[in-house]
């Protein structure tokens, strides 16, 4: 019985250490997004990045792009505020 528990603990530790498919895909997506972000000097938001990726053949949702940009890249797009005439 104890041997079974040890094996179970080893399996759970091994499973935690494995990188998920989703994380691997996010890593690949991150490389593409960084390239686009650099090409456009950080002035692209998630909708435009998603459109550019789709145009280049990578199908991904805007929400996933937004998550990868915000959480993984840790950057925010350079937003230029529009001045309003009073």
C-alpha positions in Angstrom: 0.0 0.0 0.0 2.8 2.4 0.9 4.6 1.6 -2.4 1.4 2.5 -4.3 1.3 5.9 -2.4 4.9 6.6 -3.3 4.3 5.9 -6.9 1.2 8.1 -6.8 3.2 11.0 -5.3 5.9 10.6 -7.9 3.4 10.6 -10.7 1.7 13.7 -9.4 5.1 15.5 -9.0 6.0 14.5 -12.6 2.7 15.6 -13.9 3.0 19.1 -12.2 6.4 19.5 -13.8 5.2 18.9 -17.4 4.4 21.9 -19.6 0.9 21.8 -20.9 0.1 22.0 -24.6 -1.7 25.3 -24.0 1.5 26.8 -22.4 3.6 25.6 -25.4 1.2 27.2 -27.8 1.2 30.4 -25.8 5.0 30.4 -26.0 4.9 30.1 -29.8 2.2 32.8 -30.0 4.3 35.0 -27.8 7.1 34.9 -30.3 4.8 36.0 -33.1 3.2 38.7 -31.0 6.6 40.1 -29.9 7.7 40.3 -33.6 4.5 42.2 -34.5 4.8 44.4 -31.4 8.3 45.4 -32.4 7.4 46.0 -36.0 4.8 48.5 -35.0 6.7 50.1 -32.1 4.3 49.0 -29.5 1.3 50.8 -31.0 -0.8 47.7 -31.7 -3.5 46.5 -29.4 -5.0 43.0 -29.2 -7.6 43.5 -32.0 -5.1 44.6 -34.5 -2.5 42.0 -33.5 -5.2 39.3 -33.8 -6.1 40.6 -37.3 -2.5 40.6 -38.4 -2.0 37.1 -37.1 -5.1 35.9 -38.9 -3.9 37.6 -42.1 -0.6 35.6 -41.7 -2.5 32.4 -41.2 -2.5 32.0 -37.4 -6.0 31.5 -36.1 -6.4 32.8 -32.5 -9.0 34.8 -30.6 -8.6 38.4 -29.5 -9.1 37.4 -25.9 -6.2 35.0 -26.0 -4.0 37.6 -27.7 -5.0 40.1 -25.0 -4.1 37.6 -22.3 -0.7 36.7 -23.8 0.1 40.4 -24.3 -0.9 41.4 -20.8 0.2 38.5 -18.7 3.1 37.0 -20.6 4.6 40.0 -22.3 3.8 42.3 -19.4 3.5 45.3 -21.7 0.7 47.6 -22.6 0.2 49.2 -26.0 1.2 52.8 -26.4 -2.1 54.6 -26.3 -2.1 58.1 -27.6 -5.0 60.1 -26.1 -7.1 62.2 -28.5 -7.5 65.8 -27.5 -11.0 67.1 -27.5 -11.9 70.5 -28.5 -14.1 72.2 -25.9 
